[in-house]
Amino acid sequence: MAQIGTGQAGFDCGAYLQVGLFFMQKPATWWWLAEQLLLQAVAAGRRCKTDGGRREAIARYVYGSFLLDQLEDAPSAHKQLEAARRLSAGRDWVSERDMGIELDSVFAAASLRLHDATVALIKQTRPNDPRGAVRLSKVAVRRVKGRGWRRQECEALLELAVSLEVWGDPREALSALHRYASLAGPAPPPPQPERQASTTRPEVADAEADAAGRCTASLIAAICHLRLGNAKLTETWLERFLEDATMYGLDEMVAAGHRYIGEFYLSQDYATEAEQHLVQAFTLYYEEVASGAHDAATVGALEQTRQLAGIATAQEHLPELQDTILACTGHRPPALALLLRWRDIRAPFWRPFRVPAGSKFHNLHGEGEGEDGSGDEEQGESPEAAGGGEQGGGDENETPSTGDQEQPGDMEVMHVTTSQFSTESLTNED
């Protein structure tokens, strides 16, 4: 292939960029074409030898932004933007309309976008390689420190704190959070609708990112204190997380706050308080799923919260269940009937049911009179009376008394079929 002159290469680079930028704004079905055009722009920029690499840097900046924003390919975007930053370092290059995009400083623009790509790469790396995420976070902090980019530096410090906590170093994570809090300053007031109408979209996005960052910092502080065994500070930071999320109107984080507080109370054996927060979290997740504005993570959180709420409810009533199980060890039909009803129709064992007079199950709880009109005296007999008393008085092999012969009739409840334990059968009279 014949070598194209540098003038032609520079012209081609600008032309490819302009058309590529056009298709970048189109629906996703056109992105394949945008990528091919941007790759051609990068190749043409590399062939241009008279501008010191300016066109190549601009082309890599645009291509890297496309990979990050449209294709969400953080590793590839990071490589392109890092090359653009390296090419433009120490240069006062600008980009004008001939390149299809206007930039006051190619180096500054590439540095800011490289920061965004680094943050995205940290989040992708952290689950499988927390140590690598810590290293990337430190690089991100170093690149933005002292440049007057407050939001980016706060973001880098927060990612460093999260990565350190996941890596298992809660003390260093708290140190990073302290640096974050010092830089972020006091919390701003919650947004007002009339003020939002007059602010620009980037300002609103920055305010939302700042609010979400403060909530995340509170959550990470709570997790760190939990790892360090400080339950009181854990509760304090979780409550602050929920308060901030509620104040700033971050619905997703409000649901998460109730869930995390519920999990914490459950781990501390505060079943009643845990149940309240978990039920509230379940309600919020359910409303989000029902509205259709959700993703797979929300559905997963909904199911986990439902299970945790069930555990909290069960733990709250565990003493009643234990008492009932212990009562069954003595072959007591009333306690056994409660557990059978729980097994078959999920009737709450902690709320004893009452059977109308005349039902064949009426005497299971010692209520009212039996079918023979003898009442509860038989179940209430003392051991001495059952073993002989005034009537028996003989040896232990003597034929049981009349009262003892009626016990098999009482024990028939153990052989009743499950259908007989429906609500209808327990309320109908014989």
NORPE-V873633 format. One line per field, one symbol per residue. burial: I if it has 24 or more other C-alpha atoms within 12 Angstrom, else O. A space follows every 10 residues. Layout:
burial=???
This chain:
burial=OOOOOOOOII IIIIIIIIII IOIIOOOOOO IOOIIOIIII IIIIIIIIOO OOIIIIIIII IIIIIIIIOI OOOIIIIIII IIIIIIIIOO OOIOIOOOII IOOOIIIIII IIIIIIIIII IIIOIIOOOI OIIIIIIIII IOIIOOOOOO IIIIIIIIII IIIIIIIOII IIIIIIIIII IOIIOOOOOO IOOOOOOOOO OOOOOOIIOI IIIIIIIIII IIIIIIOOOO OOOIIOIIII IIIIIIIIOI IIIIIIIIII IIIIIIOOOO IIIIIIIIII IIIIIIOIOO OOOOOOOIOO IIOIIIOIII IIIIIIOOOO IOOIIOOOOO OIIIIIIIII IIOOOOOOII OOIOIOIOOI IIIIIIIOII OOOOOOOIIO OOOOOIOOOO OOOOOOOOOO OOIOOOOOOI OOIIOOOOOO IOOOOIOOOO
